[in-house]
C-alpha cells in the first residue's frame, strides 16, 4: 500500500478495537499519533506505545486540537444496537452532539482533514445486495440513525468550511493486529462469541434461524479484517479533498454464512463448539454484502486478508493471549 505523507493525527476512540488497530498502523507508518479516549469502553493497554495518550471526552477536544493537527480520525462512539433502542438519548448525545462539537473545534482551529468511522447500519434492511453507496439509507435503530446524522453534519461542515472529509461504512469487522484485538465488555459479534465457546467462557453458540433463503439456511454476512480496515483509513486521509465529503463502503464483497463461520472456527480452534438453533431475530436480513468498488477505484484499496480462515486465526491468536 502506498503510504501517505507523514502527518500529526488525532485518533478519537483510539483505545477501542478498531481505533487502536488504526492508531497502531498509523504509528507504524511513521505518523505522529495522539489518542483521545475516555476509556469508558476502551483499554489503555491497547494504545500504541509510541502514541501520546490524552484521557478525555470527544466533546472537549478543542484545547487539544488547538495544538495543531493535520487530521482527525473519529472512532469514539456508542455502538450497541440494543442499548440504542432502550436508551436512545445516550446515542444522540454521545454520538451526534459530541461529533458536532468535534466539528466545531476542528473548524475553529483549522484542522483540514477528517476520516469518520461510520457503519453499514446506516442502510438498514437493503433492497438488494451487494449494497452500494448509492442505495437508500433507512436505519432501523437509533445507533444507525445517529451515525447517518453525523454523516449529514460532516457533509455540511465540509461544504461550508472546506474540510476534506471521508466516511467509511464498515460491515462486519473481525480479526486482530498483534496485541490489538476485539475485547468488548458486552460482546455482540459472531466470531468473538464463537471463540468464547472455544475458550470455555460460554457453553454454546446460538444460531438465529436455519430457514433463511441462503445456501445453508443461515444468515450471510460480509467480514472484513480489521487490518485491512485500518489501511483504508490511511488511504482515505491521503485522498480526501478539501470541501468534499466522500462516503465509501468497506467489505470483502463476498459473504460467509453463520454455519461457515462456525465450521471455520472449529477447524482453527480444534474445539467442537456446540451450537443450537433458535428462531429468527426480528429485523435480521438474510444477506448483507458490501460493494467496495468505489473504495477500490478511488482509494486504491483492496482487502489483503480476505480469507475467512485468516480472519478467524488472527482473532483466535488474540483471544487465547487475552483469555
C-alpha positions as CSV (number, residue, x, y, z in Angstrom):
1,X,0.0,0.0,0.0
2,X,1.3,3.5,-0.9
3,X,1.9,5.4,2.3
4,X,0.5,8.9,2.9
5,X,2.9,11.7,3.8
6,X,3.8,12.0,7.5
7,X,1.1,13.7,9.4
8,X,0.2,14.7,13.0
9,X,-3.1,13.0,13.7
10,X,-5.7,12.9,16.5
11,X,-7.4,9.5,16.9
12,X,-10.6,9.7,19.0
13,X,-11.5,6.4,20.5
14,X,-8.0,5.1,19.9
15,X,-8.2,2.7,22.9
16,X,-11.0,0.7,21.3
17,X,-10.9,-2.2,19.0
18,X,-10.8,-0.6,15.5
19,X,-9.4,2.7,16.8
20,X,-6.4,1.0,18.4
21,X,-5.6,-1.0,15.3
22,X,-5.8,2.1,13.2
23,X,-3.6,4.1,15.6
24,X,-1.0,1.2,15.6
25,X,-0.9,1.1,11.8
26,X,-0.6,4.9,11.6
27,X,2.3,4.9,14.1
28,X,3.9,2.0,12.2
29,X,3.7,4.1,9.0
30,X,5.6,7.0,10.6
31,X,2.8,9.3,11.6
32,X,2.7,11.2,14.9
33,X,-0.4,10.0,16.7
34,X,-2.3,11.4,19.7
35,X,-5.1,9.2,21.1
36,X,-8.0,10.8,22.8
37,X,-10.2,8.3,24.7
38,X,-12.2,8.4,27.9
39,X,-11.6,4.7,28.5
40,X,-15.3,4.1,29.0
41,X,-15.2,1.1,26.7
42,X,-11.5,1.2,25.6
43,X,-8.4,-0.3,27.1
44,X,-5.4,1.8,27.9
45,X,-3.0,-1.1,27.2
46,X,-4.3,-1.2,23.6
47,X,-2.9,2.3,22.9
48,X,0.3,2.0,20.8
49,X,3.4,2.6,22.8
50,X,4.6,5.4,20.5
51,X,1.3,7.2,20.6
52,X,0.6,10.0,23.1
53,X,-2.4,9.4,25.2
54,X,-4.8,12.0,26.4
55,X,-7.7,10.8,28.6
56,X,-10.8,12.8,27.9
57,X,-14.1,13.2,26.1
58,X,-14.5,14.0,22.4
59,X,-16.8,16.9,23.2
60,X,-13.9,18.5,25.0
61,X,-11.3,18.1,22.2
62,X,-11.0,21.8,21.5
63,X,-8.0,22.6,23.7
64,X,-6.1,19.6,22.3
65,X,-6.9,20.5,18.7
66,X,-5.5,24.0,19.4
67,X,-2.1,22.4,19.4
68,X,-2.4,21.9,15.6
69,X,-3.1,18.7,13.7
70,X,-3.1,17.6,10.1
71,X,-6.2,15.5,10.6
72,X,-8.7,13.7,12.9
73,X,-9.8,10.1,12.7
74,X,-13.0,9.8,14.6
75,X,-13.8,6.4,16.1
76,X,-15.3,7.4,19.5
77,X,-18.9,6.4,19.7
78,X,-21.5,4.3,21.5
79,X,-22.2,1.3,19.3
80,X,-24.6,-1.2,20.9
81,X,-27.7,-1.6,18.8
82,X,-29.8,-3.0,21.6
83,X,-28.8,-0.3,24.0
84,X,-29.6,2.4,21.4
85,X,-33.2,1.1,21.3
86,X,-33.7,1.3,25.1
87,X,-31.6,4.4,25.8
88,X,-31.6,6.5,22.7
89,X,-30.6,9.7,24.4
90,X,-27.2,8.3,25.2
91,X,-26.7,7.8,21.5
92,X,-28.0,11.2,20.3
93,X,-25.9,13.0,22.9
94,X,-22.8,10.7,22.9
95,X,-22.6,10.2,19.1
96,X,-24.3,13.2,17.4
97,X,-23.9,16.1,19.8
98,X,-20.3,15.1,20.6
99,X,-19.4,14.8,16.9
100,X,-20.8,18.2,16.1
101,X,-18.8,19.7,19.0
102,X,-15.7,18.0,17.5
103,X,-16.6,19.5,14.1
104,X,-16.9,22.9,15.7
105,X,-13.5,22.5,17.3
106,X,-11.9,21.4,14.0
107,X,-13.4,24.4,12.3
108,X,-12.2,26.8,15.0
109,X,-8.6,25.5,14.9
110,X,-8.4,25.0,11.1
111,X,-8.0,21.2,11.1
112,X,-8.1,20.3,7.4
113,X,-9.0,16.5,7.3
114,X,-11.5,14.1,8.9
115,X,-12.0,10.4,8.5
116,X,-15.1,9.2,10.2
117,X,-15.9,5.6,11.4
118,X,-19.4,5.1,10.0
119,X,-21.3,1.9,9.6
120,X,-23.4,-0.3,7.3
121,X,-26.2,0.2,9.9
122,X,-27.0,3.5,8.1
123,X,-28.5,1.4,5.2
124,X,-31.0,-0.6,7.4
125,X,-32.6,-3.5,5.6
126,X,-31.2,-3.4,2.0
127,X,-33.4,-3.7,-1.1
128,X,-30.6,-5.5,-2.9
129,X,-27.1,-6.8,-2.5
130,X,-24.3,-6.1,-2.8
131,X,-25.0,-2.8,-1.1
132,X,-23.6,0.3,-2.8
133,X,-23.1,3.8,-1.5
134,X,-26.0,5.0,-3.7
135,X,-28.5,2.7,-2.0
136,X,-31.2,4.2,0.3
137,X,-30.2,4.9,3.9
138,X,-33.0,3.8,6.1
139,X,-31.5,2.9,9.5
140,X,-33.7,0.6,11.7
141,X,-32.3,1.6,15.0
142,X,-31.0,4.8,16.8
143,X,-27.4,3.6,16.5
144,X,-27.5,3.6,12.7
145,X,-29.6,6.8,12.7
146,X,-27.1,8.7,14.8
147,X,-24.2,7.6,12.5
148,X,-26.2,8.8,9.5
149,X,-26.9,12.1,11.2
150,X,-23.2,12.6,11.8
151,X,-22.6,11.9,8.1
152,X,-25.1,14.6,7.2
153,X,-23.4,17.0,9.6
154,X,-20.0,16.3,8.1
155,X,-21.3,17.0,4.6
156,X,-22.5,20.4,5.6
157,X,-19.3,21.3,7.6
158,X,-17.1,20.2,4.7
159,X,-19.0,22.3,2.2
160,X,-19.1,25.4,4.5
161,X,-15.6,25.2,6.0
162,X,-13.5,23.4,3.4
163,X,-12.8,20.3,5.5
164,X,-11.6,17.3,3.5
165,X,-13.8,14.5,4.8
166,X,-14.3,10.8,4.3
167,X,-16.8,8.5,6.0
168,X,-16.0,4.7,5.9
169,X,-19.1,2.5,6.3
170,X,-17.9,-0.9,7.7
171,X,-19.7,-4.2,7.5
172,X,-18.6,-6.9,9.9
173,X,-15.1,-6.2,11.3
174,X,-13.1,-9.1,12.8
175,X,-9.5,-10.4,13.2
176,X,-6.7,-8.8,15.1
177,X,-3.4,-6.9,14.6
178,X,-0.7,-8.1,17.0
179,X,-1.7,-7.2,20.6
180,X,-4.7,-5.2,19.3
181,X,-8.0,-7.1,19.0
182,X,-11.6,-7.4,20.0
183,X,-12.5,-7.5,23.7
184,X,-15.8,-5.7,24.4
185,X,-17.4,-5.8,27.8
186,X,-20.7,-6.5,26.1
187,X,-19.9,-8.7,23.1
188,X,-22.4,-8.9,20.3
189,X,-20.3,-10.0,17.3
190,X,-20.4,-13.6,16.0
191,X,-16.7,-14.5,15.7
192,X,-15.6,-13.4,19.2
193,X,-18.8,-15.0,20.6
194,X,-17.9,-18.3,18.9
195,X,-14.3,-18.1,20.2
196,X,-15.6,-17.6,23.7
197,X,-17.2,-21.1,23.4
198,X,-13.8,-22.5,22.4
199,X,-12.2,-20.8,25.4
200,X,-14.9,-22.4,27.7
201,X,-16.3,-18.9,28.6
202,X,-19.7,-19.9,27.3
203,X,-21.4,-23.2,26.8
204,X,-22.7,-22.9,23.2
205,X,-23.5,-20.5,20.3
206,X,-27.0,-19.7,19.2
207,X,-27.9,-19.7,15.5
208,X,-30.8,-17.4,14.9
209,X,-32.7,-19.2,12.2
210,X,-31.7,-22.0,9.8
211,X,-34.5,-21.5,7.3
212,X,-33.3,-18.3,5.6
213,X,-33.2,-18.2,1.8
214,X,-29.4,-18.9,1.6
215,X,-27.4,-21.9,0.6
216,X,-27.3,-23.5,4.1
217,X,-30.3,-21.7,5.6
218,X,-28.3,-19.4,7.9
219,X,-27.7,-15.7,7.5
220,X,-24.8,-14.5,5.3
221,X,-22.6,-11.6,6.3
222,X,-19.6,-9.8,4.8
223,X,-16.5,-9.9,7.0
224,X,-13.5,-7.6,6.8
225,X,-10.2,-8.0,8.5
226,X,-9.5,-5.1,10.9
227,X,-6.0,-4.5,9.5
228,X,-7.5,-4.1,6.0
229,X,-9.9,-1.6,7.5
230,X,-7.1,0.3,9.2
231,X,-5.2,0.6,5.9
232,X,-8.3,2.1,4.3
233,X,-8.3,4.9,6.9
234,X,-4.7,5.9,5.9
235,X,-5.6,5.9,2.2
236,X,-8.7,8.0,3.0
237,X,-6.5,10.6,4.7
238,X,-4.3,10.9,1.7
239,X,-7.1,11.0,-0.9
240,X,-9.6,13.3,1.0
241,X,-10.4,16.5,-1.0
242,X,-10.9,20.0,0.6
243,X,-14.6,20.9,0.7
244,X,-15.9,17.4,-0.1
245,X,-17.3,14.7,1.9
246,X,-16.9,11.2,0.4
247,X,-18.6,8.0,1.6
248,X,-17.1,4.5,1.0
249,X,-18.4,1.1,1.9
250,X,-15.7,-1.3,3.2
251,X,-16.1,-5.1,3.0
252,X,-14.7,-8.1,1.2
253,X,-17.5,-8.2,-1.3
254,X,-18.3,-11.8,-0.5
255,X,-20.3,-13.3,2.3
256,X,-19.9,-16.1,4.7
257,X,-22.8,-17.9,6.4
258,X,-23.2,-18.4,10.2
259,X,-22.5,-22.1,9.6
260,X,-19.4,-21.3,7.6
261,X,-18.1,-19.2,10.4
262,X,-18.8,-21.9,12.9
263,X,-17.1,-24.6,10.8
264,X,-14.0,-22.4,10.3
265,X,-13.8,-21.6,14.0
266,X,-14.0,-25.3,14.8
267,X,-11.2,-26.0,12.3
268,X,-8.9,-23.2,13.6
269,X,-9.5,-23.9,17.3
270,X,-9.9,-27.7,17.3
271,X,-12.9,-27.2,19.6
272,X,-16.3,-28.8,18.8
273,X,-18.1,-25.5,19.6
274,X,-21.7,-26.7,20.3
275,X,-24.5,-24.8,18.7
276,X,-28.2,-24.7,18.9
277,X,-30.8,-23.2,16.5
278,X,-33.3,-20.7,17.8
279,X,-35.9,-18.6,16.0
280,X,-35.1,-15.8,13.7
281,X,-34.4,-12.4,15.2
282,X,-36.8,-9.6,14.0
283,X,-35.1,-7.3,11.5
284,X,-32.3,-9.6,10.6
285,X,-31.7,-9.5,6.8
286,X,-30.9,-12.9,5.2
287,X,-27.8,-11.5,3.3
288,X,-25.6,-8.4,3.9
289,X,-22.7,-7.9,1.5
290,X,-20.9,-4.7,0.6
291,X,-19.9,-3.4,-2.7
292,X,-16.4,-1.9,-2.2
293,X,-15.8,-1.0,-5.8
294,X,-15.8,2.8,-5.1
295,X,-13.1,2.4,-2.4
296,X,-11.1,0.2,-4.7
297,X,-11.3,2.7,-7.6
298,X,-11.0,6.0,-5.7
299,X,-8.7,5.0,-2.8
300,X,-6.7,2.2,-4.4
301,X,-7.8,0.0,-1.6
302,X,-8.4,-3.8,-1.6
303,X,-8.6,-6.3,1.2
304,X,-5.4,-8.3,1.5
305,X,-6.7,-10.6,4.3
306,X,-10.0,-11.6,2.8
307,X,-10.0,-15.4,3.6
308,X,-12.2,-16.3,6.5
309,X,-9.6,-18.7,7.9
310,X,-7.1,-15.8,8.1
311,X,-9.6,-13.6,9.9
312,X,-10.6,-16.3,12.4
313,X,-7.0,-17.4,13.0
314,X,-5.9,-13.9,13.9
315,X,-8.9,-13.4,16.2
316,X,-8.1,-16.8,17.8
317,X,-4.5,-15.9,18.5
318,X,-5.5,-12.7,20.2
319,X,-8.4,-14.3,22.1
320,X,-6.0,-17.0,23.5
321,X,-3.5,-14.4,24.7
322,X,-6.1,-12.3,26.4
323,X,-8.2,-15.1,27.8
